[in-house]
Amino acid sequence: MEHVPVLLHEAIAALAIRADGVYVDGTFGRGGHARAILASLGARGRLVALDRDPDAEHAARGIDDPRLTFRRAWFSDVDDVLDALDIRSIDGALLDLGVSSPQLDDPARGFSYRFDGPLDMRMDPTRGESAAQLIARADVRELTEVIRDYGEERFAQSIARAIAQARTRAPIATTRQLADVVAQAVGTRTRGDWRQDPAARTFQALRIAVNRELSEVSAALPVMTARLAPGGRLAVISFHSLEDRIVKRFIAAASKPWRGDPRLARVPVRAKDLPKPPLIALGGAMKASVDEFARNPRARSAVLRSAERTDAPLPHDWFAR
């Protein structure tokens, strides 16, 4: 299935692209957003794209444009990438945190419970621990925490115990094996949402854990914000509440003096004497239109948040969070 970029026009509008600007696409995927950014740039503009997926690197080679520089890297490595390219500041940064359709629809990648394939789930199959390896070594407590915290799964402990019991009989090495174990553990108990497969939350949880998705977002947001020139834009598309919560809280805190510390309400400081925050939030959450959802059902959960950089510095301790 061809990947259709979600909230494409909204994201490009949020970036307010300058023809001669320098932009970062931290999640190149199959290049949908990157192509739209390039179409908005002039001859002197520049786009630096990152992705850890080898298939994304292959897709980037198909774009013959001297304004595009692709690097195989995690988006939290953006500082190192920009330093190597001798780029000090950028005019905009985009993160599309969703899994692409080609990733989901390729059984060999192991992201989906809809197809039988090796239980991998790594964005970069050459690095780190696969989902099968995590399941093989983690005890019931760790599995419960992963499935509960990253999948928001209320049957997490039952599923973790079922996985532990099943792996004593044979290694859980395929997506079909895992989906069957989860389905048996959940049984006929209702979730309140009959549209969702019983394994959906467990697969989400394992994917997040294997790829360190939440820590990646937390690490990348302050780094990208610090690289933005005054007036530069940050735009982030999230696909589940855990990611969106991180983005929402970061933008909210960075848009208030001293991160909106509630103790300021008791301090006799005039508003004009408060320090300028490093970001200005650009409205609230933006979601896909009814028309877009009809064309692309995977847009249903997408949320776009954006902000504009001021000339105020970010506190140093933001980079250790």
Secondary structure as the mmCIF struct_conf table of DSSP 4:
data_model
#
loop_
_struct_conf.conf_type_id
_struct_conf.id
_struct_conf.beg_label_comp_id
_struct_conf.beg_label_asym_id
_struct_conf.beg_label_seq_id
_struct_conf.end_label_comp_id
_struct_conf.end_label_asym_id
_struct_conf.end_label_seq_id
TURN_TY1_P TURN_TY1_P1 VAL A 6 LEU A 7
HELX_RH_AL_P HELX_RH_AL_P1 LEU A 8 LEU A 15
TURN_TY1_P TURN_TY1_P2 ALA A 16 ALA A 16
TURN_TY1_P TURN_TY1_P3 ALA A 19 ASP A 20
STRN STRN1 VAL A 22 ASP A 25
BEND BEND1 GLY A 26 GLY A 26
TURN_TY1_P TURN_TY1_P4 GLY A 29 ARG A 30
BEND BEND2 GLY A 31 GLY A 31
HELX_RH_AL_P HELX_RH_AL_P2 GLY A 32 SER A 40
TURN_TY1_P TURN_TY1_P5 ALA A 43 ARG A 44
STRN STRN2 ARG A 46 ASP A 51
BEND BEND3 ARG A 52 ARG A 52
HELX_RH_AL_P HELX_RH_AL_P3 PRO A 54 ARG A 61
TURN_TY1_P TURN_TY1_P6 GLY A 62 GLY A 62
TURN_TY1_P TURN_TY1_P7 PRO A 66 ARG A 67
STRN STRN3 LEU A 68 ARG A 72
BEND BEND4 ALA A 73 ALA A 73
HELX_RH_3T_P HELX_RH_3T_P1 PHE A 75 ASP A 77
HELX_RH_AL_P HELX_RH_AL_P4 VAL A 78 ALA A 84
TURN_TY1_P TURN_TY1_P8 LEU A 85 ASP A 86
STRN STRN4 ILE A 90 ASP A 96
BEND BEND5 GLY A 98 GLY A 98
HELX_LH_PP_P HELX_LH_PP_P1 VAL A 99 SER A 100
HELX_RH_AL_P HELX_RH_AL_P5 SER A 101 ASP A 105
HELX_RH_3T_P HELX_RH_3T_P2 PRO A 107 ARG A 109
TURN_TY1_P TURN_TY1_P9 TYR A 113 ARG A 114
BEND BEND6 PHE A 115 PHE A 115
STRN STRN5 PRO A 118 PRO A 118
BEND BEND7 LEU A 119 LEU A 119
BEND BEND8 MET A 123 ASP A 124
TURN_TY1_P TURN_TY1_P10 PRO A 125 THR A 126
BEND BEND9 ARG A 127 GLY A 128
HELX_RH_AL_P HELX_RH_AL_P6 ALA A 131 ARG A 137
HELX_RH_AL_P HELX_RH_AL_P7 VAL A 140 GLY A 151
TURN_TY1_P TURN_TY1_P11 ARG A 154 PHE A 155
HELX_RH_AL_P HELX_RH_AL_P8 ALA A 156 ARG A 167
TURN_TY1_P TURN_TY1_P12 THR A 168 ARG A 169
BEND BEND10 ALA A 170 ALA A 170
STRN STRN6 THR A 174 THR A 174
HELX_RH_AL_P HELX_RH_AL_P9 THR A 175 VAL A 186
TURN_TY1_P TURN_TY1_P13 GLY A 187 THR A 188
BEND BEND11 GLY A 192 GLY A 192
TURN_TY1_P TURN_TY1_P14 TRP A 194 ARG A 195
BEND BEND12 GLN A 196 GLN A 196
TURN_TY1_P TURN_TY1_P15 PRO A 198 ALA A 199
HELX_RH_AL_P HELX_RH_AL_P10 ALA A 200 ASN A 211
TURN_TY1_P TURN_TY1_P16 ARG A 212 ARG A 212
HELX_RH_AL_P HELX_RH_AL_P11 GLU A 213 ARG A 227
STRN STRN7 LEU A 228 SER A 238
BEND BEND13 PHE A 239 HIS A 240
HELX_RH_AL_P HELX_RH_AL_P12 SER A 241 ALA A 254
TURN_TY1_P TURN_TY1_P17 SER A 255 SER A 255
BEND BEND14 LYS A 256 LYS A 256
HELX_RH_3T_P HELX_RH_3T_P3 PRO A 257 GLY A 260
HELX_RH_3T_P HELX_RH_3T_P4 PRO A 262 ARG A 266
BEND BEND15 VAL A 267 VAL A 267
HELX_RH_3T_P HELX_RH_3T_P5 ALA A 271 ASP A 273
BEND BEND16 LEU A 274 LEU A 274
HELX_LH_PP_P HELX_LH_PP_P2 PRO A 275 PRO A 277
BEND BEND17 PRO A 278 PRO A 278
STRN STRN8 LEU A 279 ALA A 281
BEND BEND18 GLY A 283 GLY A 284
STRN STRN9 MET A 286 LYS A 287
HELX_RH_AL_P HELX_RH_AL_P13 VAL A 290 ARG A 295
HELX_RH_3T_P HELX_RH_3T_P6 PRO A 297 ALA A 299
TURN_TY1_P TURN_TY1_P18 ARG A 300 SER A 301
STRN STRN10 VAL A 303 ARG A 309
BEND BEND19 ASP A 311 ASP A 311
HELX_LH_PP_P HELX_LH_PP_P3 ALA A 312 PRO A 315
HELX_RH_3T_P HELX_RH_3T_P7 HIS A 316 ALA A 320
#
